[in-house]
Amino acid sequence: MTDLLLQRGLRLNFDDGPLIMGVVNANTDSFSDPRSDSSPQLVIDHAASLVSGGADLLDVGGQTASPAVPEIGVDEELERVIPVIEALAEALPHVPLSVDSYRVEVAEAALRAGASVLNNIIGAQHVAFATLAVRYGAAHVITHNPGAPKTKLLENERYDDVVTDVGDYFRLQLAELSQVAGAVDATIVDPGVDLAKTPAQSLELLRRAEEFDELGVPVLMAISRKDVIGVMTQSPPDERLAGTLAALGHLRRGGRRIFRLHDVAEARRYLMVTRHLDGFESLAPDARLAAELRRRRA
């Protein structure tokens, strides 16, 4: 099955290539785009701009995964995330919404508010999240992340072979989820780049990502502005666009792939060009550049 069916008549369709998941931070302390204001309307406006730029779905999160920032309580996370999801479900009814949370309480509240994907970045409670997803007609993400919330495990010897170990973990989780009717069909896996991985281990995940396609479920690659790119390019988060696009170029030819990205418009333009270069799109003989696009916009 190519499509992944969701509630509210939505679906994730991979017929035209990989999908882009736009990052929507309902908090001010993101590692890559900190802001002084996270009012719901500003967050909603940003989310709408991501969709205009080419996002296929949106991932709404209420707290940063950085261990440098204290964990917030459930009530505060709900206050940040739920109003945004409710507003986006009303304003953008055609766009699937994901909630980035490892808390079951937040996940269920988000589903009731209009979310249709559960993105749990901690390697735990997968059966609970899968059961919720099936009940609401949603999808859920299994992330490989053996670390606890707000921790950063960097151990050179943690894995015998990081790609094999992560793949084996997913196979065990999918076997367990097969006991829940419909759960495997609703599953997306995320190898967890930078999550309890050293930069060298994350690089190996990127190099051999096609091995995860063999699992038979969609693969979410959260590659945007990651530390592994920062190490390779020796750059801070706001200067990692070129590196992120290079990773996207390497990964784009896989199976059913979803890329979690901050710089959506740039990534969409990149993929548009690659589709032409790969022969999936063509230019008409009389195609010309519009006059207003010949010069830089004022």
VMD Tcl script that draws the C-alpha trace (Angstrom):
set ca {
  {0.00 0.00 0.00}
  {1.47 3.35 -1.05}
  {-0.82 5.69 0.90}
  {-1.06 5.87 4.66}
  {-4.69 6.62 5.52}
  {-5.49 9.00 8.37}
  {-8.53 10.38 10.14}
  {-10.60 13.26 8.73}
  {-10.21 11.78 5.24}
  {-6.52 12.70 5.12}
  {-3.73 10.55 3.74}
  {0.02 10.53 3.28}
  {0.62 9.86 -0.40}
  {4.14 8.99 -1.60}
  {3.37 8.64 -5.32}
  {5.22 11.85 -6.19}
  {8.26 11.17 -4.04}
  {9.23 12.00 -0.46}
  {7.06 14.12 1.81}
  {8.15 17.19 3.75}
  {7.14 17.54 7.40}
  {7.43 21.17 8.48}
  {8.68 21.86 11.99}
  {6.32 24.00 14.09}
  {7.73 24.96 17.48}
  {5.14 26.17 19.99}
  {7.98 27.15 22.32}
  {10.67 29.81 22.36}
  {13.73 27.71 23.22}
  {14.26 25.52 20.16}
  {17.95 24.70 19.58}
  {17.79 25.98 16.00}
  {15.26 28.81 15.91}
  {14.84 30.41 19.34}
  {12.32 33.24 19.50}
  {11.25 35.82 22.05}
  {7.54 35.23 21.37}
  {5.61 31.99 20.94}
  {2.08 33.37 20.97}
  {-0.36 30.96 19.27}
  {-1.08 33.36 16.42}
  {2.60 33.75 15.51}
  {3.03 29.98 15.60}
  {-0.06 29.51 13.43}
  {1.13 32.12 10.92}
  {4.50 30.37 10.70}
  {2.79 27.02 10.16}
  {0.69 28.47 7.35}
  {3.85 29.83 5.70}
  {5.40 26.35 5.82}
  {2.39 24.93 4.00}
  {2.61 27.72 1.41}
  {6.26 26.82 1.00}
  {5.45 23.20 0.23}
  {5.05 21.27 3.49}
  {2.92 18.14 3.13}
  {2.32 17.82 6.88}
  {3.23 19.74 10.03}
  {4.85 18.58 13.26}
  {3.79 20.65 16.29}
  {5.94 20.45 19.41}
  {5.72 22.21 22.75}
  {9.18 21.71 24.21}
  {12.74 21.39 23.03}
  {14.53 18.06 23.32}
  {17.70 19.88 24.44}
  {19.00 18.71 27.83}
  {20.08 22.32 28.47}
  {16.43 23.30 29.01}
  {14.43 21.88 31.95}
  {11.50 19.58 31.16}
  {8.12 21.28 31.32}
  {5.03 19.83 32.98}
  {2.18 18.11 31.18}
  {-0.22 21.00 31.75}
  {2.19 23.53 30.28}
  {2.82 21.33 27.26}
  {-0.92 20.99 26.70}
  {-1.36 24.77 26.98}
  {1.29 25.34 24.33}
  {0.32 22.64 21.85}
  {-3.44 22.07 21.88}
  {-4.61 25.60 20.93}
  {-2.20 25.55 17.98}
  {-3.41 22.16 16.75}
  {-7.05 23.17 17.12}
  {-6.47 26.36 15.15}
  {-4.45 24.63 12.43}
  {-7.01 21.84 12.06}
  {-9.61 24.52 11.38}
  {-7.48 26.79 9.20}
  {-5.70 24.02 7.24}
  {-8.14 21.10 7.19}
  {-6.35 19.48 4.22}
  {-2.97 19.28 6.01}
  {-2.15 16.32 8.29}
  {-0.94 17.47 11.70}
  {1.59 15.64 13.84}
  {2.21 16.19 17.53}
  {5.81 15.91 18.73}
  {5.41 14.52 22.26}
  {6.49 11.48 24.28}
  {3.56 11.85 26.68}
  {0.46 9.74 26.11}
  {-1.77 12.38 27.72}
  {-0.59 15.02 25.27}
  {-0.87 12.62 22.36}
  {-4.51 11.77 23.06}
  {-5.47 15.40 23.63}
  {-3.79 16.29 20.33}
  {-5.73 13.58 18.49}
  {-8.99 14.95 19.88}
  {-7.89 18.44 18.80}
  {-7.29 17.35 15.19}
  {-3.84 15.77 14.98}
  {-3.48 12.63 12.88}
  {0.16 11.61 13.49}
  {1.85 10.87 16.85}
  {5.59 11.60 16.77}
  {7.09 10.05 19.90}
  {10.84 10.73 19.93}
  {11.56 8.53 22.96}
  {12.05 4.79 22.47}
  {9.28 3.76 24.85}
  {5.50 3.29 25.13}
  {5.16 2.30 21.48}
  {2.24 -0.05 22.14}
  {0.37 2.68 24.01}
  {0.93 5.16 21.18}
  {0.03 2.59 18.53}
  {-3.19 1.68 20.34}
  {-4.15 5.36 20.47}
  {-3.33 5.81 16.80}
  {-5.48 2.87 15.74}
  {-8.37 4.05 17.90}
  {-8.36 7.50 16.29}
  {-7.45 6.46 12.73}
  {-4.04 8.09 13.01}
  {-0.41 7.15 12.35}
  {2.37 6.91 14.90}
  {6.16 7.14 14.76}
  {8.49 4.64 16.41}
  {11.76 6.45 17.08}
  {14.97 4.67 17.93}
  {16.13 6.56 21.01}
  {17.33 4.59 24.03}
  {17.90 7.79 25.99}
  {15.53 9.24 28.56}
  {13.88 12.63 27.92}
  {16.31 15.54 28.10}
  {19.42 13.37 27.91}
  {22.17 13.24 25.30}
  {23.98 9.91 25.15}
  {27.22 10.00 23.18}
  {28.97 6.65 23.56}
  {31.36 5.43 20.89}
  {30.87 1.76 21.82}
  {27.09 1.72 22.34}
  {26.40 -0.18 19.08}
  {28.09 -3.14 17.41}
  {26.76 -1.86 14.07}
  {24.44 1.09 14.50}
  {22.36 0.45 11.35}
  {21.94 -3.26 12.06}
  {21.14 -2.59 15.73}
  {18.55 0.06 14.89}
  {16.97 -2.17 12.23}
  {16.77 -5.09 14.67}
  {15.11 -2.80 17.22}
  {12.45 -1.82 14.69}
  {11.81 -5.45 13.75}
  {11.21 -6.34 17.39}
  {8.89 -3.37 17.85}
  {6.92 -4.16 14.69}
  {6.56 -7.78 15.79}
  {5.16 -6.60 19.11}
  {2.81 -4.16 17.41}
  {1.49 -6.95 15.16}
  {-0.54 -8.02 18.21}
  {-2.54 -4.78 17.93}
  {-4.88 -4.98 14.94}
  {-4.01 -2.31 12.37}
  {-0.99 -0.96 14.27}
  {1.74 -1.98 11.82}
  {-0.14 -0.44 8.88}
  {-0.25 2.83 10.85}
  {3.46 2.82 11.74}
  {6.29 5.10 10.61}
  {9.86 4.50 11.83}
  {12.50 7.11 12.62}
  {16.13 5.90 12.98}
  {16.80 8.73 15.41}
  {19.63 10.73 13.87}
  {21.55 12.43 16.74}
  {19.36 10.70 19.35}
  {21.70 8.65 21.55}
  {24.07 8.59 18.55}
  {27.48 10.13 18.09}
  {28.00 12.16 14.90}
  {29.87 9.20 13.37}
  {26.98 6.86 14.21}
  {24.44 9.32 12.78}
  {26.49 9.60 9.60}
  {26.32 5.83 9.20}
  {22.52 5.96 9.54}
  {22.41 8.51 6.72}
  {24.80 6.56 4.50}
  {22.83 3.31 4.82}
  {19.29 4.63 5.19}
  {18.02 2.38 2.38}
  {18.33 -0.59 4.75}
  {15.38 0.76 6.74}
  {13.17 0.72 3.64}
  {13.28 -3.07 3.87}
  {11.03 -2.87 6.94}
  {8.06 -2.18 4.66}
  {6.82 0.94 6.47}
  {7.44 4.65 5.83}
  {10.68 6.09 7.20}
  {10.87 9.50 8.86}
  {14.28 11.16 8.60}
  {14.69 14.10 10.97}
  {17.78 15.61 9.35}
  {17.21 19.34 9.59}
  {20.14 21.31 11.05}
  {21.31 18.28 13.03}
  {24.57 18.09 14.99}
  {25.99 15.55 12.56}
  {25.68 18.19 9.83}
  {27.18 20.79 12.14}
  {30.20 18.55 12.76}
  {30.74 17.88 9.06}
  {30.43 21.56 8.12}
  {31.69 23.12 11.37}
  {28.67 25.41 11.44}
  {25.97 26.52 13.92}
  {22.30 25.54 13.37}
  {21.35 28.62 11.35}
  {24.15 27.93 8.84}
  {23.33 24.27 8.12}
  {20.89 24.66 5.23}
  {23.41 23.59 2.59}
  {24.35 20.56 4.65}
  {20.71 19.67 5.23}
  {20.00 19.85 1.49}
  {23.04 17.67 0.80}
  {21.63 15.05 3.16}
  {18.24 15.40 1.49}
  {19.85 14.83 -1.89}
  {21.49 11.63 -0.68}
  {18.31 10.29 0.95}
  {15.62 11.36 -1.50}
  {15.72 8.24 -3.68}
  {14.65 5.84 -0.94}
  {11.26 4.22 -0.43}
  {8.42 5.92 1.39}
  {10.33 8.75 3.04}
  {9.25 11.72 5.15}
  {11.78 14.48 5.86}
  {11.31 16.61 8.97}
  {12.64 20.05 8.03}
  {12.73 23.67 9.14}
  {13.60 25.22 5.75}
  {10.62 23.90 3.86}
  {10.50 26.25 0.86}
  {14.18 25.73 0.05}
  {13.83 21.95 0.36}
  {10.74 21.93 -1.84}
  {12.54 23.90 -4.56}
  {15.47 21.51 -4.30}
  {13.18 18.50 -4.79}
  {11.39 20.23 -7.69}
  {14.69 20.58 -9.54}
  {15.73 17.00 -8.82}
  {12.42 15.72 -10.20}
  {13.20 17.50 -13.46}
  {16.77 16.23 -13.53}
  {15.60 12.68 -12.83}
  {13.08 12.83 -15.67}
  {9.88 12.78 -13.62}
  {9.02 16.32 -14.76}
  {9.87 18.16 -17.97}
  {9.81 21.66 -19.40}
  {7.65 22.59 -22.36}
  {9.57 23.83 -25.42}
  {8.02 27.27 -25.00}
  {8.72 27.51 -21.25}
  {10.21 30.88 -20.32}
  {11.01 32.66 -17.08}
  {8.45 35.29 -16.10}
  {9.76 38.84 -16.31}
  {9.18 39.50 -12.60}
  {11.45 36.56 -11.74}
  {14.44 37.83 -13.69}
  {15.50 40.22 -10.98}
  {15.73 40.03 -7.25}
  {12.49 41.04 -5.53}
  {12.62 44.45 -3.87}
}
mol new
graphics top color blue
foreach p $ca { graphics top sphere $p radius 0.5 }
foreach p [lrange $ca 0 end-1] q [lrange $ca 1 end] { graphics top cylinder $p $q radius 0.2 }
display resetview
